[in-house]
Amino acid sequence: MSKISGAESHIMAALWDQGAMTAEEIVQTVGPPQAWGEATVKTLINRLLKKKAIASERSGGRALYRPIVSREDYVTGESQGLLDRLFGGEIAPLVAHYARHRALSAEELARLKSLIAELETDDD
């Protein structure tokens, strides 16, 4: 599958959140917040069809679009791409970067510590 662009991800998010939708429903959902017209949204739908990220099926004489790529697979691919491009595929430098450039709340620190403890337990 080809990479889903930032613009296309808005269409995907609508489908992940709401399930199968017609083109008109996608236009109504995604168009106004992005200031996109019908032609732009339909172009993005067609790109996603070509990338096999979504599928189209007929229902009641109208095309319904549904996601083929799961949100989890998309997030995993995007996350790994970010790690690979910016941090040599390693997580520790990413966390260190954010910790140095953005104040972590006590809640975020607690969640990170909990995650590390959980991962250490899983390794045993």
C-alpha positions in Angstrom: 0.0 0.0 0.0 1.2 3.5 -0.8 1.6 6.1 1.9 -1.5 7.9 3.0 -1.0 11.7 2.8 -1.9 14.2 5.5 -5.0 15.3 3.4 -6.1 11.8 2.8 -5.8 11.0 6.5 -8.8 13.3 7.1 -10.9 11.0 4.9 -9.6 8.0 6.7 -10.3 9.4 10.1 -13.9 10.1 9.2 -14.3 6.5 7.9 -12.6 5.0 11.0 -14.8 7.1 13.3 -18.1 6.7 11.5 -17.9 3.5 9.5 -19.0 3.2 5.9 -20.1 6.5 4.3 -21.3 7.8 0.9 -19.2 10.3 -0.9 -21.8 13.0 0.0 -21.5 12.1 3.7 -17.7 12.3 3.5 -17.9 15.7 1.8 -20.3 16.9 4.5 -18.1 15.6 7.3 -14.6 16.5 6.1 -15.1 19.3 3.6 -16.2 22.2 5.9 -13.5 21.9 8.6 -10.8 21.7 5.9 -12.4 24.3 3.7 -12.5 21.7 0.9 -15.1 21.6 -1.9 -16.7 18.5 -3.2 -14.2 18.1 -6.0 -11.3 18.0 -3.6 -12.9 15.5 -1.3 -13.8 13.2 -4.3 -10.2 13.5 -5.6 -8.9 12.3 -2.2 -11.4 9.5 -2.2 -10.2 8.3 -5.6 -6.6 8.5 -4.5 -7.4 6.3 -1.5 -9.2 3.8 -3.7 -6.2 3.6 -6.0 -3.9 3.1 -3.0 -6.3 0.3 -1.8 -6.7 2.1 1.6 -10.5 2.2 1.1 -13.0 0.0 -0.8 -16.2 0.9 -2.5 -19.4 -1.2 -2.5 -22.8 -0.5 -3.9 -25.7 -0.3 -1.5 -29.1 1.0 -2.4 -27.8 2.4 -5.7 -25.1 4.5 -4.0 -21.4 3.8 -3.4 -20.4 3.3 0.2 -16.8 3.7 1.1 -15.2 1.8 4.0 -11.6 1.7 5.3 -9.4 -1.3 4.4 -6.4 0.0 6.3 -7.0 0.0 10.0 -6.3 3.0 12.2 -3.8 0.9 14.1 -1.8 -0.1 11.0 -1.8 3.5 9.8 -0.5 4.8 13.2 2.1 2.0 13.4 3.4 2.8 9.9 3.5 6.6 10.5 5.1 6.2 13.9 7.8 3.8 12.5 8.4 6.2 9.6 8.9 9.1 12.0 11.3 7.0 14.2 13.3 5.9 11.2 13.6 9.3 9.6 14.4 11.3 12.6 15.8 9.0 15.3 17.4 6.1 13.5 14.5 3.8 14.4 15.1 4.1 18.1 12.5 5.1 20.7 14.8 6.4 23.5 16.1 9.4 21.4 12.5 10.3 20.6 11.5 10.4 24.2 14.6 12.2 25.2 14.0 14.9 22.5 10.5 15.5 23.8 11.6 15.5 27.4 14.2 18.2 26.6 12.0 20.4 24.5 8.6 20.1 26.1 7.8 19.9 29.7 6.3 16.6 30.7 3.4 16.7 33.2 3.4 14.6 36.3 0.7 12.4 34.7 2.8 11.9 31.5 5.8 10.9 33.6 3.7 8.5 35.6 2.4 6.9 32.4 5.9 6.6 31.0 7.1 5.0 34.2 4.2 2.6 34.2 4.8 1.7 30.6 8.4 1.0 31.3 7.6 -1.2 34.3 5.0 -3.1 32.2 7.6 -3.7 29.4 10.2 -4.9 31.9 7.6 -7.3 33.4 6.8 -8.6 29.9 10.5 -9.3 29.2 10.8 -11.7 32.2 
